[in-house]
Amino acid sequence: LNIVKVSLSHCREPEHPPLNSANSSLSSNLYIGLMSGTSLDGIDAVLAEINTSGKTKLLQAISLPFDLALKQEFFALQQETSNELHREHLAANSLAAAYAQACAKLLRIQGIEANHICAIGAHGQTLRHQPHSEVLQSYTHQSLNPALLAELTGIDVIANFRLRDMAAGGQGAPLVPVFHQEQFFSPKENRAVLNLGGIANLTLLSKDGGVSGFDCGPGNMLLDAWMRRQYGLPFDNDGKFAASGQVNAALLERLLQEPYFALSPPKSTGRDLFGEAWLESLPLTEIAAQDVQATFSALTAISLAQALLRDCSASSKPDSLWLCGGGA
C-alpha cells in the first residue's frame, strides 16, 4: 500500500503571481471556498480556478485563526446551553464577518477585485449532525449567515450544502467523495483518500469509476479535547505528547467497542458522538495522560485500517492511500 501525503499551502506567502484582473476569461472561473471544521482550529480559505470540465487549479490558500471568544462560543453551542437560539444567530453573524475578512485577504494577495469572483462556497460551522434512517428524524445544522457574507463581500454565496442530501436520505456529505474523484481518480489503480480533520473521513475510488465515502471515526477530535482538558492547549503539536506515551491495550479495546465502528457505510459522525460526554464516560483516571493520548492516536489509525479491510471489496481494495487534512 503506497501512502501519499497531500498538502495545500497553508499560512504562507503567495507562490503564484497575482492574476491580471483585466483577464475576463479567467475571472468567470474563479471561486473562493471557505471551511472551518470540527477542530475549530481556524478558517481555511482557498482561491481556485474551476473550468467548465470541473478541473480545479489552486491559486492561493490561507488560514486565519479563530477569534478566541467566537471559538469558545461555538464549542459551547455544540452543547445545550441557555439562550441558545439568540447566541447562535449572533455567532453566525460573527462567522460571516470572519469569513469576509478571509475573502478580503485572498483578493488582496492576488490583486483582484470582488467582481472577478463567480461565487463563494461556504459550509459554515457544524453545531449538530444527527443522520437517521428515518428522514423525519434526520437533521444537520451549520451556523452561518450566508446572506450577510454576500452583503459584506459583494459576491454571490453558495451555502447549505448538506440539507438537500439529508432530505433525500443521505448522510449530509455529498460533495467530498465527488471532489476527490474529480481530483484523484486514476484508471490505473484503486485509491483511497483519507481526510484527517476532527473526524476522519474516507473516500474509496476504484479504477473502474466507482466512488463511495463515509466517516470512519474520530481524527484529531479526541486528541485535541484531551490536550485542552489536561494542559489547556489547543492540540498536540507534531504529536510529541502522544509519541511520549504507550498505547494502553485495555483502553484501546474498550474504545474499539464503540458501536459506530461496526456500522456499515454509508455513515457519518461528529462531535455529537465523539464529544466531551463520550470522553467523560471513559475510565481514564488511572492511566497516564500521555498514554491516553497515544491510545487515542492508535484508535484513529486502527479504526481507519479496520474500515479499509472491512468495507472494501476485493475489486476495490486500495493500491494507494492519499492523506490530507490537519492530521496527515
Disulfide bonds with the S-S distance in Angstrom:
none
